[in-house]
Amino acid sequence: MAKVELKQPIVQAIAEDVKDAASVVLVDYRGLTVAQDTELRKQLREAGIIYKVCKNTMMKRAFEGTEFAALDEHLEGPSAIAISKDDATAPARILAKFAKDAKALELKAGVVEGEAYDQAGLQALASIPSREELLSKLLGSLQSPITNLARVLNQIAEQGGAENCEAAAPAEEEAKAPAEEVPAEEAPAE
């Protein structure tokens, strides 16, 4: 078999992985220990991210004609690729967090939802909370007023609020009632 025929399935596999990807991030993995690499792969796999070490020429061919062709200029030296089809910021977030402890891992560049980012851009994306975190914060802020109202009503009920409310109601009605009008002739002169 010719070399081209051997390489074609690899290029097709990479192209298939990036086909409907929300994001693709390139990293330089040189210097990682086997234990670090195993831990990184485990974290990425748990997040549903495809992580592969591929030859740069294979990735260039797979990226041809796609939005990921913007990564071609960063395909120098050993490169690994992290691909996410669901959470667009997950690869950048996980890789940046891992790179804090494993200084050998370097983010090169990435394409997230059609937008190309350099290393600094990926670091900024990594600081964005995940979709689940954002939804939980939103839910918490929506529940907060309801929870506070429930607490207040519960405290009123515990303090015999119904009796206090009934006793306060006639006093409020008297305060709201308009004062009797005194005819102008009978009004005292100032």
DRENMI-350277 format. One line per 4 residues: number of its first residue (from 1); their letters; for each residue x, y, z of N, C-alpha, C. Coordinates in nm, 3 decimals. Example, Ala and Ser with C-alpha at 12.3 -4.5 7.8 and 13.67 -1.06 7.14 Angstrom:
BEGIN
1 = AS = 1.319:-0.569:0.780:1.230:-0.450:0.780:1.320:-0.330:0.780  1.285:-0.225:0.708:1.367:-0.106:0.714:1.290:0.003:0.787
***
This chain:
BEGIN
1 = MAKV = 0.083:-0.119:0.000:0.000:0.000:0.000:0.087:0.125:0.000  0.038:0.223:-0.063:0.109:0.351:-0.066:0.087:0.424:0.066  0.179:0.514:0.097:0.170:0.589:0.222:0.042:0.673:0.228  0.002:0.726:0.115:-0.118:0.810:0.111:-0.241:0.731:0.153
5 = ELKQ = -0.248:0.607:0.107:-0.363:0.523:0.141:-0.366:0.491:0.290  -0.251:0.485:0.353:-0.245:0.459:0.497:-0.284:0.583:0.579  -0.251:0.698:0.525:-0.278:0.822:0.597:-0.422:0.870:0.580  -0.485:0.834:0.472:-0.620:0.882:0.442:-0.721:0.850:0.553
9 = PIVQ = -0.724:0.728:0.609:-0.820:0.701:0.717:-0.796:0.787:0.842  -0.671:0.820:0.869:-0.640:0.904:0.985:-0.694:1.046:0.963  -0.671:1.099:0.844:-0.721:1.232:0.810:-0.874:1.234:0.817  -0.937:1.130:0.766:-1.084:1.122:0.770:-1.135:1.113:0.913
13 = AIAE = -1.064:1.041:0.998:-1.106:1.031:1.139:-1.099:1.166:1.208  -0.993:1.241:1.183:-0.981:1.375:1.242:-1.090:1.466:1.187  -1.111:1.461:1.056:-1.214:1.544:0.993:-1.352:1.512:1.048  -1.378:1.385:1.074:-1.507:1.343:1.130:-1.523:1.396:1.273
17 = DVKD = -1.415:1.393:1.350:-1.420:1.443:1.489:-1.448:1.593:1.494  -1.388:1.670:1.403:-1.406:1.816:1.407:-1.528:1.863:1.329  -1.594:1.772:1.260:-1.705:1.808:1.172:-1.811:1.894:1.241  -1.866:1.852:1.351:-1.971:1.926:1.421:-1.922:1.978:1.555
21 = AASV = -1.792:2.003:1.566:-1.734:2.044:1.693:-1.771:2.188:1.727  -1.799:2.211:1.855:-1.823:2.347:1.904:-1.690:2.418:1.925  -1.586:2.342:1.961:-1.455:2.401:1.980:-1.344:2.299:1.959  -1.230:2.352:1.915:-1.109:2.272:1.896:-0.994:2.353:1.955
25 = VLVD = -0.916:2.289:2.042:-0.804:2.357:2.107:-0.677:2.276:2.083  -0.571:2.347:2.042:-0.439:2.285:2.021:-0.351:2.310:2.143  -0.279:2.207:2.184:-0.186:2.222:2.296:-0.051:2.160:2.261  0.051:2.209:2.327:0.184:2.150:2.319:0.201:2.070:2.447
29 = YRGL = 0.213:1.940:2.433:0.215:1.850:2.547:0.356:1.808:2.589  0.459:1.861:2.523:0.598:1.820:2.553:0.630:1.844:2.700  0.691:1.746:2.761:0.734:1.761:2.899:0.638:1.705:3.002  0.519:1.662:2.959:0.426:1.602:3.054:0.474:1.463:3.092
33 = TVAQ = 0.460:1.429:3.216:0.493:1.293:3.258:0.379:1.200:3.217  0.402:1.072:3.223:0.299:0.975:3.188:0.181:0.989:3.284  0.209:1.010:3.411:0.102:1.025:3.511:0.018:1.150:3.483  0.085:1.260:3.448:0.013:1.384:3.417:-0.072:1.366:3.292
37 = DTEL = -0.015:1.304:3.190:-0.089:1.281:3.066:-0.211:1.193:3.091  -0.194:1.090:3.171:-0.306:1.001:3.203:-0.415:1.076:3.278  -0.376:1.159:3.373:-0.475:1.238:3.449:-0.547:1.338:3.359  -0.472:1.403:3.269:-0.533:1.498:3.175:-0.634:1.428:3.085
41 = RKQL = -0.596:1.315:3.031:-0.687:1.239:2.944:-0.813:1.197:3.020  -0.797:1.159:3.145:-0.911:1.118:3.227:-1.008:1.235:3.246  -0.955:1.352:3.282:-1.040:1.470:3.303:-1.113:1.509:3.174  -1.044:1.505:3.063:-1.106:1.540:2.934:-1.212:1.438:2.894
45 = REAG = -1.184:1.312:2.915:-1.279:1.206:2.880:-1.407:1.220:2.964  -1.392:1.250:3.094:-1.508:1.267:3.182:-1.596:1.384:3.139  -1.534:1.484:3.075:-1.608:1.600:3.027:-1.663:1.579:2.886  -1.639:1.462:2.828:-1.690:1.433:2.694:-1.608:1.497:2.583
49 = IIYK = -1.480:1.519:2.609:-1.392:1.585:2.514:-1.301:1.480:2.450  -1.288:1.488:2.319:-1.198:1.399:2.244:-1.059:1.460:2.250  -0.960:1.382:2.289:-0.822:1.429:2.298:-0.734:1.334:2.221  -0.659:1.386:2.124:-0.574:1.304:2.039:-0.440:1.373:2.015
53 = VCKN = -0.338:1.292:2.000:-0.209:1.341:1.954:-0.200:1.299:1.808  -0.187:1.397:1.720:-0.185:1.370:1.576:-0.069:1.445:1.512  -0.031:1.397:1.397:0.072:1.468:1.320:0.011:1.596:1.265  0.094:1.701:1.261:0.048:1.831:1.213:-0.002:1.826:1.069
57 = TMMK = 0.066:1.751:0.983:0.024:1.744:0.843:-0.113:1.678:0.831  -0.140:1.581:0.917:-0.271:1.514:0.914:-0.380:1.612:0.957  -0.351:1.691:1.060:-0.451:1.788:1.107:-0.474:1.896:1.001  -0.366:1.942:0.936:-0.381:2.044:0.832:-0.474:1.994:0.721
61 = RAFE = -0.454:1.870:0.680:-0.539:1.814:0.574:-0.683:1.800:0.623  -0.702:1.762:0.747:-0.837:1.744:0.800:-0.908:1.879:0.816  -0.832:1.985:0.844:-0.891:2.118:0.866:-0.920:2.192:0.736  -0.866:2.145:0.623:-0.885:2.215:0.495:-1.032:2.237:0.465
65 = GTEF = -1.065:2.362:0.432:-1.202:2.395:0.394:-1.298:2.410:0.512  -1.247:2.408:0.634:-1.333:2.427:0.751:-1.290:2.553:0.825  -1.369:2.590:0.925:-1.334:2.707:1.007:-1.209:2.681:1.091  -1.172:2.555:1.105:-1.057:2.519:1.185:-0.925:2.535:1.110
69 = AALD = -0.932:2.572:0.982:-0.811:2.598:0.903:-0.732:2.715:0.960  -0.795:2.797:1.044:-0.726:2.909:1.109:-0.618:2.861:1.205  -0.623:2.734:1.241:-0.524:2.677:1.334:-0.396:2.633:1.263  -0.395:2.632:1.130:-0.280:2.583:1.054:-0.149:2.652:1.093
73 = EHLE = -0.153:2.782:1.116:-0.031:2.856:1.148:0.027:2.816:1.285  -0.053:2.755:1.369:-0.008:2.714:1.503:0.036:2.567:1.508  0.029:2.499:1.395:0.065:2.357:1.390:0.215:2.342:1.368  0.291:2.372:1.471:0.436:2.356:1.468:0.478:2.283:1.594
77 = GPSA = 0.569:2.192:1.581:0.613:2.114:1.696:0.506:2.012:1.733  0.529:1.938:1.839:0.431:1.837:1.880:0.299:1.903:1.919  0.190:1.850:1.867:0.059:1.908:1.895:-0.040:1.799:1.932  -0.124:1.833:2.027:-0.238:1.748:2.062:-0.362:1.832:2.039
81 = IAIS = -0.472:1.767:2.015:-0.596:1.838:1.984:-0.705:1.793:2.082  -0.779:1.891:2.133:-0.892:1.863:2.222:-1.018:1.914:2.152  -1.115:1.826:2.134:-1.236:1.857:2.055:-1.359:1.838:2.143  -1.444:1.940:2.145:-1.570:1.930:2.220:-1.686:1.957:2.125
85 = KDDA = -1.786:1.873:2.133:-1.904:1.890:2.049:-2.018:1.958:2.125  -2.011:1.958:2.258:-2.122:2.012:2.338:-2.086:2.147:2.403  -2.001:2.144:2.502:-1.964:2.264:2.578:-1.846:2.330:2.510  -1.869:2.448:2.454:-1.766:2.514:2.374:-1.645:2.558:2.456
89 = TAPA = -1.664:2.593:2.581:-1.552:2.643:2.661:-1.483:2.534:2.743  -1.539:2.414:2.746:-1.485:2.307:2.831:-1.339:2.273:2.802  -1.297:2.253:2.675:-1.157:2.219:2.653:-1.061:2.327:2.704  -1.091:2.452:2.674:-1.005:2.561:2.720:-1.002:2.568:2.872
93 = RILA = -1.117:2.550:2.934:-1.127:2.559:3.080:-1.047:2.446:3.147  -1.065:2.324:3.101:-0.997:2.209:3.162:-0.847:2.214:3.135  -0.808:2.245:3.012:-0.666:2.250:2.978:-0.595:2.363:3.051  -0.657:2.480:3.062:-0.595:2.592:3.133:-0.580:2.562:3.282
97 = KFAK = -0.681:2.498:3.339:-0.674:2.461:3.481:-0.563:2.359:3.503  -0.553:2.262:3.413:-0.450:2.159:3.425:-0.311:2.220:3.405  -0.300:2.318:3.315:-0.170:2.380:3.284:-0.117:2.460:3.402  -0.204:2.501:3.495:-0.157:2.574:3.613:-0.068:2.485:3.699
101 = DAKA = -0.104:2.357:3.708:-0.026:2.263:3.788:0.086:2.199:3.705  0.057:2.167:3.581:0.155:2.104:3.492:0.209:2.211:3.398  0.316:2.275:3.439:0.373:2.389:3.364:0.418:2.350:3.224  0.442:2.222:3.199:0.489:2.178:3.067:0.380:2.188:2.961
105 = LELK = 0.253:2.183:3.002:0.142:2.190:2.906:0.120:2.335:2.864  0.119:2.358:2.733:0.100:2.493:2.681:-0.018:2.496:2.586  -0.107:2.591:2.608:-0.216:2.614:2.513:-0.157:2.688:2.394  -0.187:2.642:2.273:-0.135:2.708:2.153:-0.238:2.804:2.097
109 = AGVV = -0.352:2.748:2.058:-0.458:2.828:1.995:-0.583:2.742:1.991  -0.692:2.804:1.949:-0.816:2.729:1.940:-0.920:2.802:1.857  -1.021:2.727:1.817:-1.137:2.784:1.748:-1.258:2.745:1.833  -1.328:2.847:1.881:-1.445:2.824:1.965:-1.564:2.890:1.897
113 = EGEA = -1.661:2.807:1.860:-1.782:2.852:1.790:-1.750:2.941:1.672  -1.652:2.899:1.592:-1.619:2.968:1.468:-1.521:3.083:1.483  -1.485:3.119:1.605:-1.394:3.231:1.631:-1.257:3.177:1.671  -1.152:3.224:1.603:-1.015:3.179:1.633:-0.960:3.259:1.751
117 = YDQA = -0.892:3.190:1.842:-0.833:3.253:1.960:-0.687:3.211:1.973  -0.605:3.304:2.018:-0.467:3.271:2.048:-0.459:3.226:2.194  -0.339:3.212:2.245:-0.321:3.162:2.381:-0.388:3.253:2.484  -0.371:3.383:2.470:-0.432:3.478:2.565:-0.584:3.472:2.558
121 = GLQA = -0.638:3.459:2.438:-0.782:3.448:2.421:-0.838:3.322:2.485  -0.764:3.213:2.474:-0.807:3.088:2.537:-0.804:3.099:2.689  -0.705:3.170:2.742:-0.700:3.191:2.887:-0.821:3.271:2.934  -0.860:3.370:2.856:-0.979:3.449:2.891:-1.105:3.362:2.885
125 = LASI = -1.115:3.278:2.782:-1.230:3.187:2.771:-1.236:3.088:2.886  -1.120:3.048:2.932:-1.113:2.950:3.041:-1.171:3.005:3.170  -1.174:3.136:3.184:-1.228:3.196:3.307:-1.380:3.201:3.307  -1.442:3.175:3.194:-1.588:3.175:3.185:-1.641:3.048:3.251
129 = PSRE = -1.736:3.061:3.342:-1.792:2.940:3.406:-1.864:2.852:3.304  -1.878:2.726:3.339:-1.948:2.633:3.250:-2.096:2.668:3.243  -2.163:2.612:3.147:-2.306:2.636:3.128:-2.385:2.596:3.252  -2.347:2.482:3.311:-2.417:2.433:3.430:-2.399:2.529:3.547
133 = ELLS = -2.277:2.583:3.563:-2.252:2.678:3.671:-2.335:2.805:3.652  -2.340:2.853:3.528:-2.417:2.974:3.500:-2.567:2.951:3.525  -2.617:2.835:3.485:-2.758:2.804:3.509:-2.788:2.792:3.658  -2.697:2.732:3.733:-2.721:2.719:3.877:-2.719:2.855:3.946
137 = KLLG = -2.631:2.946:3.900:-2.630:3.082:3.956:-2.759:3.155:3.923  -2.807:3.139:3.801:-2.932:3.202:3.762:-3.048:3.148:3.845  -3.053:3.018:3.861:-3.159:2.957:3.940:-3.153:3.004:4.085  -3.033:3.014:4.139:-3.016:3.063:4.275:-3.065:3.205:4.292
141 = SLQS = -3.036:3.290:4.193:-3.081:3.429:4.203:-3.232:3.440:4.184  -3.291:3.349:4.109:-3.436:3.349:4.094:-3.505:3.296:4.218  -3.444:3.200:4.286:-3.504:3.141:4.405:-3.489:3.229:4.528  -3.390:3.313:4.531:-3.361:3.393:4.650:-3.479:3.477:4.697
145 = PITN = -3.546:3.556:4.613:-3.660:3.635:4.662:-3.775:3.547:4.712  -3.798:3.436:4.646:-3.906:3.346:4.687:-3.874:3.286:4.824  -3.750:3.246:4.843:-3.707:3.188:4.971:-3.719:3.292:5.082  -3.678:3.414:5.055:-3.689:3.520:5.156:-3.834:3.546:5.193
149 = LARV = -3.923:3.550:5.095:-4.065:3.571:5.122:-4.120:3.457:5.207  -4.082:3.335:5.177:-4.128:3.219:5.254:-4.080:3.228:5.399  -3.956:3.273:5.419:-3.904:3.289:5.556:-3.983:3.393:5.633  -4.010:3.507:5.570:-4.084:3.614:5.636:-4.225:3.568:5.673
153 = LNQI = -4.291:3.502:5.580:-4.426:3.453:5.609:-4.424:3.349:5.720  -4.323:3.265:5.722:-4.309:3.164:5.826:-4.287:3.230:5.962  -4.205:3.335:5.968:-4.181:3.406:6.094:-4.308:3.474:6.143  -4.384:3.531:6.053:-4.510:3.595:6.092:-4.605:3.491:6.149
157 = AEQG = -4.611:3.376:6.087:-4.700:3.269:6.133:-4.655:3.218:6.270  -4.525:3.206:6.291:-4.474:3.158:6.419:-4.499:3.256:6.532  -4.505:3.383:6.502:-4.524:3.485:6.604:-4.671:3.517:6.624  -4.759:3.430:6.580:-4.902:3.455:6.593:-4.944:3.569:6.501
161 = GAEN = -4.894:3.563:6.382:-4.915:3.670:6.285:-5.060:3.693:6.250  -5.142:3.591:6.253:-5.281:3.608:6.216:-5.352:3.697:6.317  -5.325:3.678:6.448:-5.388:3.761:6.551:-5.338:3.904:6.541  -5.208:3.920:6.518:-5.151:4.054:6.507:-5.206:4.126:6.386
165 = CEAA = -5.225:4.054:6.277:-5.276:4.115:6.155:-5.420:4.159:6.174  -5.503:4.078:6.245:-5.643:4.114:6.265:-5.654:4.235:6.357  -5.569:4.243:6.458:-5.574:4.357:6.549:-5.524:4.482:6.480  -5.432:4.467:6.390:-5.375:4.583:6.322:-5.467:4.633:6.212
169 = APAE = -5.553:4.548:6.159:-5.639:4.587:6.047:-5.734:4.700:6.084  -5.809:4.696:6.199:-5.897:4.808:6.230:-5.820:4.939:6.250  -5.702:4.930:6.308:-5.623:5.051:6.330:-5.580:5.111:6.197  -5.545:5.025:6.101:-5.507:5.075:5.969:-5.625:5.138:5.898
173 = EEAK = -5.745:5.079:5.913:-5.864:5.133:5.848:-5.896:5.271:5.904  -5.880:5.290:6.036:-5.907:5.419:6.097:-5.808:5.522:6.045  -5.684:5.483:6.029:-5.582:5.576:5.982:-5.606:5.615:5.837  -5.661:5.521:5.759:-5.686:5.548:5.617:-5.814:5.627:5.595
177 = APAE = -5.910:5.622:5.693:-6.038:5.691:5.676:-6.013:5.841:5.669  -6.085:5.910:5.578:-6.065:6.055:5.567:-6.116:6.125:5.694  -6.048:6.227:5.732:-6.090:6.304:5.849:-6.223:6.372:5.818  -6.303:6.387:5.923:-6.433:6.451:5.902:-6.410:6.595:5.859
181 = EVPA = -6.488:6.635:5.763:-6.473:6.771:5.714:-6.547:6.866:5.806  -6.479:6.968:5.844:-6.540:7.071:5.930:-6.581:7.184:5.838  -6.708:7.228:5.847:-6.750:7.339:5.760:-6.660:7.460:5.785  -6.643:7.538:5.685:-6.553:7.652:5.688:-6.596:7.753:5.794
185 = EEAP = -6.729:7.768:5.817:-6.775:7.868:5.912:-6.741:7.828:6.053  -6.739:7.696:6.081:-6.713:7.652:6.216:-6.564:7.633:6.243  -6.486:7.639:6.142:-6.343:7.619:6.160:-6.285:7.733:6.241  -6.196:7.704:6.334:-6.138:7.812:6.414:-6.050:7.902:6.326
189 = AE = -6.050:8.028:6.357:-5.973:8.123:6.280:-5.827:8.120:6.326  -5.743:8.137:6.237:-5.601:8.133:6.272:-5.546:8.268:6.298
***
